[in-house]
Amino acid sequence: MSHHLIDVLYTYKNAFASDNEPLGSIKGKEVDITPNIDRPYPPVHRKPAYPASPTAREALEKHIQEFIKLGVLRKEGHNEEV
């Protein structure tokens, strides 16, 4: 690997994941995402297209809670009280 590439990677090391910042981040470069659907979003569905097993639901909930803790996701609309 060239020394120039290593220097660039080191200079911008905060943009990459680490033990303390598992998703990486670039301060001042936040992105505003505008949904292309009306509230509530996600829309309320009567039943899932493909029901997940209890084990899969438990694993998914753990991942969702981790993303909420990291500030990547937040509950919105009808999901806020779940």
N, CA, C and O of each residue as an XYZ file, in Angstrom:
328
protein
N       0.857     -1.166      0.000
C       0.000      0.000      0.000
C       0.909      1.236      0.000
O       1.929      1.261      0.689
N       0.540      2.234     -0.758
C       1.391      3.422     -0.851
C       1.300      4.253      0.429
O       0.289      4.234      1.130
N       2.367      4.972      0.711
C       2.388      5.834      1.894
C       1.354      6.949      1.780
O       0.782      7.370      2.786
N       1.111      7.428      0.567
C       0.110      8.484      0.367
C      -1.281      7.995      0.782
O      -2.020      8.710      1.460
N      -1.629      6.785      0.373
C      -2.936      6.230      0.731
C      -3.047      6.074      2.242
O      -4.080      6.406      2.823
N      -2.014      5.581      2.871
C      -2.027      5.417      4.328
C      -2.199      6.771      5.011
O      -2.944      6.888      5.983
N      -1.508      7.796      4.502
C      -1.647      9.142      5.066
C      -3.077      9.656      4.934
O      -3.617     10.239      5.874
N      -3.690      9.444      3.774
C      -5.069      9.897      3.554
C      -6.021      9.147      4.480
O      -6.894      9.762      5.092
N      -5.867      7.839      4.589
C      -6.734      7.047      5.467
C      -6.582      7.491      6.920
O      -7.570      7.591      7.647
N      -5.356      7.753      7.337
C      -5.127      8.187      8.711
C      -5.725      9.575      8.952
O      -6.303      9.830     10.008
N      -5.585     10.461      7.978
C      -6.131     11.815      8.105
C      -7.643     11.780      8.301
O      -8.190     12.566      9.075
N      -8.318     10.871      7.601
C      -9.783     10.783      7.668
C     -10.249      9.562      8.456
O     -11.296      8.989      8.155
N      -9.476      9.164      9.459
C      -9.801      7.953     10.221
C     -11.153      8.037     10.925
O     -11.776      7.004     11.170
N     -11.619      9.236     11.256
C     -12.916      9.364     11.936
C     -14.094      9.003     11.041
O     -15.206      8.824     11.538
N     -13.878      8.893      9.748
C     -14.957      8.527      8.829
C     -15.190      7.022      8.811
O     -16.170      6.554      8.232
N     -14.306      6.266      9.437
C     -14.394      4.812      9.388
C     -14.830      4.251     10.733
O     -14.670      4.895     11.770
N     -15.374      3.063     10.703
C     -15.828      2.401     11.917
C     -14.641      2.064     12.812
O     -13.535      1.809     12.337
N     -14.898      2.069     14.121
C     -13.900      1.661     15.107
C     -14.643      0.990     16.254
O     -15.864      0.840     16.209
N     -13.902      0.589     17.279
C     -14.559     -0.015     18.440
C     -15.477      0.985     19.139
O     -16.540      0.617     19.639
N     -15.063      2.249     19.173
C     -15.861      3.277     19.845
C     -16.976      3.829     18.970
O     -18.013      4.244     19.488
N     -16.788      3.844     17.675
C     -17.780      4.333     16.707
C     -17.996      3.238     15.670
O     -17.423      3.308     14.583
N     -18.815      2.216     15.980
C     -18.920      1.055     15.091
C     -19.468      1.348     13.698
O     -19.319      0.519     12.800
N     -20.098      2.504     13.495
C     -20.620      2.824     12.172
C     -19.822      3.916     11.481
O     -20.084      4.226     10.319
N     -18.856      4.504     12.172
C     -18.107      5.611     11.595
C     -19.000      6.836     11.492
O     -20.225      6.723     11.538
N     -18.398      7.988     11.356
C     -19.204      9.196     11.191
C     -18.330     10.324     10.683
O     -17.123     10.359     10.923
N     -18.957     11.234      9.982
C     -18.275     12.433      9.519
C     -19.084     13.604     10.046
O     -20.182     13.871      9.558
N     -18.557     14.298     11.031
C     -19.266     15.420     11.636
C     -19.386     16.549     10.622
O     -18.440     16.840      9.890
N     -20.546     17.178     10.583
C     -20.766     18.289      9.670
C     -21.182     17.860      8.274
O     -21.377     18.710      7.405
N     -21.321     16.576      8.042
C     -21.719     16.061      6.728
C     -22.964     15.187      6.861
O     -23.123     14.198      6.144
N     -23.845     15.569      7.792
C     -25.061     14.799      7.985
C     -25.941     14.900      6.746
O     -25.866     15.870      5.991
N     -26.765     13.894      6.550
C     -27.629     13.836      5.373
C     -29.081     13.912      5.824
O     -29.488     13.199      6.741
N     -29.852     14.765      5.189
C     -31.278     14.865      5.464
C     -32.010     13.971      4.471
O     -31.943     14.190      3.261
N     -32.707     12.968      4.985
C     -33.435     12.030      4.128
C     -34.911     12.404      4.159
O     -35.529     12.410      5.223
N     -35.472     12.712      3.012
C     -36.881     13.071      2.911
C     -37.661     11.873      2.377
O     -37.441     11.451      1.242
N     -38.574     11.318      3.187
C     -39.363     10.176      2.722
C     -40.245     10.567      1.538
O     -40.696     11.708      1.436
N     -40.481      9.620      0.658
C     -41.331      9.896     -0.502
C     -42.740      9.342     -0.305
O     -43.469      9.128     -1.274
N     -43.120      9.113      0.952
C     -44.472      8.671      1.284
C     -45.003      9.566      2.396
O     -44.228     10.207      3.106
N     -46.316      9.610      2.548
C     -46.921     10.410      3.605
C     -46.911      9.641      4.918
O     -46.783      8.417      4.941
N     -47.050     10.386      6.008
C     -47.151      9.750      7.323
C     -48.419      8.929      7.399
O     -49.356      9.264      6.674
N     -48.539      7.916      8.182
C     -47.447      7.397      8.999
C     -46.447      6.635      8.148
O     -46.828      5.965      7.189
N     -45.204      6.731      8.484
C     -44.213      5.933      7.794
C     -43.358      5.232      8.833
O     -42.948      5.847      9.817
N     -43.092      3.985      8.631
C     -43.612      3.195      7.520
C     -45.117      3.016      7.656
O     -45.656      3.059      8.762
N     -45.793      2.816      6.526
C     -47.247      2.643      6.587
C     -47.630      1.447      7.461
O     -46.900      0.459      7.541
N     -48.772      1.557      8.102
C     -49.257      0.452      8.924
C     -49.678     -0.681      7.995
O     -50.494     -0.488      7.093
N     -49.114     -1.858      8.224
C     -49.476     -3.035      7.425
C     -50.340     -3.959      8.273
O     -50.139     -4.083      9.481
N     -51.280     -4.588      7.641
C     -52.152     -5.505      8.373
C     -51.402     -6.750      8.829
O     -51.621     -7.231      9.941
N     -50.541     -7.264      8.000
C     -49.713     -8.407      8.394
C     -48.449     -8.388      7.536
O     -48.467     -7.881      6.415
N     -47.362     -8.934      8.055
C     -46.116     -8.935      7.282
C     -46.231     -9.803      6.035
O     -46.946    -10.805      6.026
N     -45.526     -9.411      4.994
C     -45.538    -10.187      3.753
C     -44.973    -11.585      3.987
O     -45.485    -12.571      3.456
N     -43.914    -11.657      4.789
C     -43.283    -12.939      5.109
C     -43.088    -12.989      6.613
O     -42.115    -12.432      7.121
N     -43.985    -13.640      7.338
C     -43.862    -13.674      8.795
C     -42.517    -14.262      9.229
O     -42.065    -15.272      8.689
N     -41.889    -13.617     10.205
C     -40.606    -14.099     10.723
C     -40.854    -15.049     11.884
O     -41.850    -14.932     12.599
N     -39.949    -15.975     12.058
C     -40.037    -16.904     13.184
C     -39.749    -16.133     14.472
O     -39.169    -15.049     14.421
N     -40.145    -16.674     15.620
C     -39.839    -15.992     16.889
C     -38.338    -15.742     17.067
O     -37.941    -14.694     17.577
N     -37.516    -16.684     16.655
C     -36.061    -16.517     16.764
C     -35.583    -15.379     15.877
O     -34.766    -14.561     16.299
N     -36.092    -15.324     14.643
C     -35.699    -14.260     13.721
C     -36.189    -12.904     14.218
O     -35.470    -11.911     14.104
N     -37.403    -12.846     14.769
C     -37.934    -11.585     15.307
C     -37.089    -11.090     16.479
O     -36.824     -9.895     16.604
N     -36.672    -12.019     17.334
C     -35.841    -11.654     18.483
C     -34.493    -11.089     18.021
O     -34.026    -10.079     18.547
N     -33.873    -11.743     17.038
C     -32.594    -11.264     16.505
C     -32.762     -9.900     15.843
O     -31.926     -9.014     16.020
N     -33.834     -9.733     15.086
C     -34.101     -8.463     14.419
C     -34.312     -7.349     15.443
O     -33.800     -6.243     15.271
N     -35.054     -7.632     16.491
C     -35.303     -6.631     17.530
C     -34.002     -6.213     18.214
O     -33.830     -5.042     18.552
N     -33.085     -7.163     18.421
C     -31.781     -6.824     19.013
C     -31.020     -5.866     18.109
O     -30.430     -4.898     18.590
N     -31.026     -6.124     16.797
C     -30.338     -5.244     15.847
C     -30.986     -3.859     15.826
O     -30.290     -2.844     15.806
N     -32.298     -3.824     15.831
C     -33.006     -2.542     15.815
C     -32.672     -1.739     17.071
O     -32.390     -0.544     16.986
N     -32.702     -2.393     18.236
C     -32.385     -1.696     19.485
C     -30.953     -1.170     19.479
O     -30.698     -0.084     19.999
N     -30.019     -1.917     18.902
C     -28.628     -1.465     18.799
C     -28.536     -0.223     17.916
O     -27.824      0.723     18.254
N     -29.250     -0.215     16.786
C     -29.250      0.953     15.906
C     -29.895      2.161     16.589
O     -29.447      3.291     16.392
N     -30.935      1.938     17.383
C     -31.559      3.032     18.131
C     -30.562      3.584     19.147
O     -30.424      4.798     19.291
N     -29.868      2.686     19.850
C     -28.872      3.103     20.841
C     -27.745      3.908     20.197
O     -27.246      4.860     20.797
N     -27.339      3.535     18.981
C     -26.271      4.234     18.271
C     -26.747      5.537     17.633
O     -25.937      6.329     17.153
N     -28.066      5.758     17.630
C     -28.595      6.980     17.036
C     -28.790      6.896     15.534
O     -29.026      7.913     14.882
N     -28.694      5.688     14.975
C     -28.880      5.501     13.536
C     -30.366      5.484     13.205
O     -30.786      6.033     12.187
N     -31.158      4.856     14.063
C     -32.608      4.781     13.878
C     -33.299      5.468     15.043
O     -32.738      5.592     16.132
N     -34.512      5.908     14.803
C     -35.368      6.379     15.882
C     -36.783      5.958     15.546
O     -37.144      5.808     14.379
N     -37.576      5.770     16.583
C     -38.967      5.392     16.360
C     -39.744      6.622     15.948
O     -39.524      7.709     16.482
N     -40.650      6.459     15.000
C     -41.376      7.581     14.397
C     -42.837      7.210     14.236
O     -43.155      6.067     13.907
N     -43.723      8.154     14.462
C     -45.150      7.934     14.224
C     -45.729      6.853     15.109
O     -45.507      6.847     16.320
N     -46.470      5.941     14.509
C     -47.136      4.899     15.289
C     -46.142      3.933     15.922
O     -46.532      3.145     16.784
N     -44.871      3.967     15.526
C     -43.853      3.091     16.107
C     -43.262      3.645     17.400
O     -42.575      2.917     18.117
N     -43.513      4.925     17.716
C     -42.895      5.541     18.885
C     -43.291      4.856     20.181
O     -42.515      4.844     21.137
N     -44.474      4.293     20.228
C     -44.963      3.693     21.463
C     -44.730      2.197     21.520
O     -45.144      1.551     22.483
N     -44.086      1.632     20.527
C     -43.851      0.186     20.483
C     -42.601     -0.127     21.247
O     -42.210     -1.290     21.342
